[in-house]
């Protein structure tokens, strides 16, 4: 019976992870769509910049560092202030907006850098919202999908917020999005500096910027998979705890893609009180696919439920 129970939970959990493989694509597409929109907006700003300041479609480094007028800066200041007012309850966004130094003595190149920072800031804010909405829905779904017998308790908003805000391996999804997009913004600004130094025309500059944006796809796919795996396992742990489970078994997907760390943990049993994503529970690393199930010592607690649940009948996501 113990082996039957263990197979049940492994199949049930793997069925959920297989569904996430499909559903995670929705979040990936939403994040990439925002990057595409940001790329198009930056390209427009590049065109406007060259049209205003360049001669014969080229811009020297000296020209790029010429001071702009207050009127040149006014449009940016207005948009930044409007965005600040519409997001005044967002501390991370406000911190970054307030850190942007604006002065009438700013150079043309610095203004264009500010425009890139501002657009990436908007993209980051939108992407954090998309992640939050998706991961909250995922958490609520998994908690329900792992219900057995007459269990009807659902996660409340505070419990979901606790899962999403937890900084596993030193950060949560929101911090990682802001951090990754800070790197992206710096790469884009490096392209601008090189374009000014080389006197590149706007078409070359726009292509180089698109190439930088193109590199966001693999990172986005990795981040979605990793954070989704974390939320799935953190929610699973919450559900097991609600049943009185005191220990869990680490289950790795054993194939030629299995990481050495997950391979070494496969089959290991840990106390539920010691559950620590990134240390002894998934996600252990980027693109982690591992899961947890009740340990063999815990399985007899579920004997009475097996006849009432069918492992293949997952509830609808929507």
N, C-alpha and C positions, 0 to 999 in steps of 0.2 A: 504493500500500500504506500509506503514511503516513496519508493521509486515512481509509482504512479502519480503521487502528489507533486514530486519534484518535476516530472515531465510536464505536468499540467501548468505549473507556474512558469517554467521556462518557455513553453509554447505560447502561453498567454502574453508574457512580456515581449517575446520576440514578435508576436503578431502586432503589438502596439508599435514597436520599433520599425517594423516594415511599413506600417501606415504612416509613421512620421517621415519615412523616406519620401513618400509621395507629398504629404502636406507641407513639409519643410520647403519644398520648391516654391510654394506660394509666397513665403516670406522672402526667399532669395530673390524672386522676381520683383517684388515690391522695392527691395533695397537697391537692386541694380537699376530699376526704373528711375529712382531718385538720382542715382549717379549719372544716368544718361541725361536727365533733365538739367542737372548741374553742369554737365559738359557742354550742353547746348547754350546755356546761359553765359558761361565763361567765354565761349567762342564769340558770342554777340558782343560782350564787353571788349574783347580783343579787337574786333573789327571797329568798334566805336573809338577805341583808344588810338588805333593807327590812323583812322580817318581824321581825328582831331589833331594829332601831334606829329604824324610822320610825313616825310617828303618822299614822293615817288614810291610809296609803300615800303619804305625802310625807315628804321629808327635807330639812330646811333646811341651808344651808351651815354654820351654826354647829353643828348636830347632827352633821354629817358630820365636823367637826373635833374633836369631843369625844374624849377619850382612851378607849382600850379597856383592858380588864382583861387580865391575863396569861392567864386561861382562854380569852379570845377569840382570843388569838394562838397558843395551844398547838397547835391542830389544824393550822394552817398550818405551824408549825415542824416538827411531826412528819412531815408529808407531804414537806416540802422536804428534811429530813434523810434520810428513807427513799430519796428519789429520788437524793440525792447519793451515798448508799452503793451504790445499784444501778448507778451510772454513774461510779464513781470512776476509770475509765480514760479518761474523756472530758474533755480539758482545757478545751475551749471551754465546755462546759456547766458545769463546776465553777467556771470563772472567773466566769461570770454568776451562778451561785447564791451564790457567796461575796461577790459585790458587793452583794447584797440586804441592806440594813441592817435588822435586827430588834431591837426594843426594847420593853419594857413600856410606854413612854411614847408609842408610836405612835398616830396618830389612826385613827378608823374609816375615813375616806376613804383613808388611806395603806395600811391593811390590804387594802382592796378593790383598790387599785392593785397591791399585791404579789400578790394572787390572779391578777390578769390577767397580770402579768409571768411568774408561775410557769406558767400554762397555755400562754402563747405560747412559753415556753421549752421545754415538753414537746412542743408542736407542731413547733417548729423542729428539735428533736432527731430526732423521728420522720420529718420531711420530708427531712432530710439523709440518713437511712438509706435512704429510698425512692429518692432520687436516686442514691446511691452504688451500690445494688444494680442499678438500671436501667442507668445509664451504664456500669458494668463489663460487664454483659451485652451492651450495645450494642457496646462496643469489641471484645470477643472475637468477636462475630458478624461485624462488618465486616471484621476482619482475615482471618477465614476466607472471607468472601464475595468478597474480592479476590484469593484464591489463584489462581494460574495454573499450568498444567503440573503438575509433580510437587511443587510447594511444599506442604509439610505443617507447617512451623513455626507454632506458635501463640504468642500473647502469654502471658507468665507474669504472675503477680500483681504483681510489682514493676513491670513495664512498664505494666500497666494503672493501678496506683496513681500512677505518674509522670504519665500522661496526665491523670488525674482531679484530681490535686493541683496541677497547673501553674496559676499565677496569671496567666492571660492578661488583658490590659487591666487589670491591677492586682488581680485577685481571681479565685478559683475559685467553683464553684457553691455550696460550703458557706458561704463568706464572704458571698455574695450572699443566700443564704437567711436567715442570721442578721441581716444588715443590713436586709433588707426587712421582716423580722418585728419588728425593733426599731422601725421606723417604724410598723408596724401597732399595736404595743402602745401607743405614744405617742398615736396617734389614738384608741384605745379609752379611754385614761385621760383624754384631753381631753373625751370624751363624758361621763364620770363627773363631772368637775369642773363642766361646764356644767349637768348634771342637778341637782347639789347647789345651784348658784347659783340656778337657775330653780325649784327645788322640784318637779322633774318626778316623776311617778309611775313605778313600775317598768315598766309597759307601754311608755310612751314611751321610757324609757331603753333597754329591751331592743330596741325597734325600731331606734333609732338605732345601737345596737351591731351589729345584724344588717346594717344598711346598710353599715357600715364593713367587716364581713367580706365582704359581697357584692362589694366593690371588689377583692378579691384574685384574682378569676377571670382578668381580662385580664392581670394581672401574672404570674400563674402560667403561663398559656399562653405568654407571651412568654419567660419564663425557661426553661421546658422546651425550647422550640424553639431558643433561642439556645445553650444548653449542649449540647443534642443535636447541633447543627450543628458546634460546636467539637470535640466528641469524635469525630464522624464524620470530620472532616478531619484531626485530629491522628493518629487511627488509620490513616487512609489514607496519611498521610505516612510513618508507621512501616512500613507494608507496602511502599510504594515504595522506601524506603531498603533494605529487606531484599533487593530485587531489584537494587540498585546504581543506582537512578535518582538522578541528580545535579541535575536541575532539573524544575520543575513549572510548569504553566500555570494561571492563575486563570480559573475559568469561572463567570460570573454567569448567573442565570436572567434573560433579557432580556424584560421585559414592562413594563406600566405601573406595576408595584409595585417595580421595581428601584431601589435607592438610588443616589444620585449617586456615592458612593464605590465601590460594587461595579461600577457601569457604567464608571467610569474605569479600574478594574483589569482588566476583562474582556479576556482574551487576553494579558495581560502575563505574562512568564516570569521566574521567580525561582529562585535557587539553593536546593536543598533544605537546605543548611547555614544559609540565612538564613530558613527557615520561621518566621514569627512571627505567630500568630493575633492579630487585631486591628490588625495593621500591614500585612501583605502576604498574609495567609491568613485564611480564614473560621474563626470568626465575626468579621465586621468590625463588626457592630452588632447591636442587638436584632432578633430575627426574621430574621436573615440566612439566606439560602437558597443561598449560593454554595458551590462545590466546587473541588477541584483535580484535575488529570489530569497524566500525564507530558507533558513538553513534546515537540514534534515531533522534536527532536534525540535524544530518548530512546526513541522508539517502536520503532525497529528491533530493540531488545533483546528485544521480545516477539513477533517474527514467528513463531517456532517454536511458540508456545503457542496461536495463534488457532484452529487446527483442532481443538484439544482442549477448548475452552471455548465455551459458548453464552451470549451476552450476556443472554438473557432467562431463563436458568435460575438464579435466585438460590437459595441453600440455604435450608432451613427455619430460621426464627428460633428455634423451640423445640427 
